[in-house]
Amino acid sequence: MLDKQLQIILFTASLCFLIYIIAMVRNKNLELRYVLIWLFSGLGLIVITILPGAIDFIAGLLHIQEPVNTLFMSIIFFLIMIIFSITRVLSKNFRLVSVLTQELGIVKLELEKIKRTIN
């Protein structure tokens, strides 16, 4: 079972985190499609703090002696998921930048050809 003080701290931090994420979406500082993993992470932490028996159950299934270690493992899992989603978006943007760079080069070449034919 998680310590009550730790439960209160985690619940408060998770709730503040969710409120912050929702405010960022409402202010259009974050796109909704990229924010889902953050929302799932926050909701997962809230569920874990509200139902501390879930941590004990998961710790028992995974043969982890201390439930707090299961909590840390859960947090690390969510962080890995977030890093993976960010990497996926970054890779997509890198491909788009490469295509745009190539298209810009082609447009510049065509512009130079047009300038030569005019002169």
Residue, then its C-alpha position, 0 to 999 in steps of 0.5 A: m500500500l502506498d503511503k497516504q502522504l505520497q498518495i496525496i502528493l501524487f494525486t495533486a501533482s497528477l491533477c495539476f498536470l492534467i489541468y495544465i495539459i488541458a489549458m495548453v490545448r485550450n490555448k492552442n499551444l499543443e495540438l490535440r493529436y499529440v497530447l493524448i499520450w500525456l492525458f493517458s499518462g496523467l489519468g493513469l497516475i490518477v488511477i494509480t493514486i486513487l486505487p493504491g490496491a492496484i499497485d499492490f496487485i500489479a506488484g504481486l503479478l510482477h513479483i516486485q516486493e515494494p509497491v513503490n518500485t511498481l509505481f516508479m516502473s509505471i512512471i518510467f513506462f509512461l515516459i518511454m511511451i512519451i519519448f517514443s511518440i515524440t520520436r515518431v513525430l520528430s521523424k515524420n517532421f524530418r521527412l517533411v523538411s527533407v521533401l520541402t528542402q528538395e522542392l525548394g531547390i527545384v523551385k530555385l533552379e526553375l527560377e534561375k532558368i526563367k531569369r536566364t531566358i528573360n535576360 
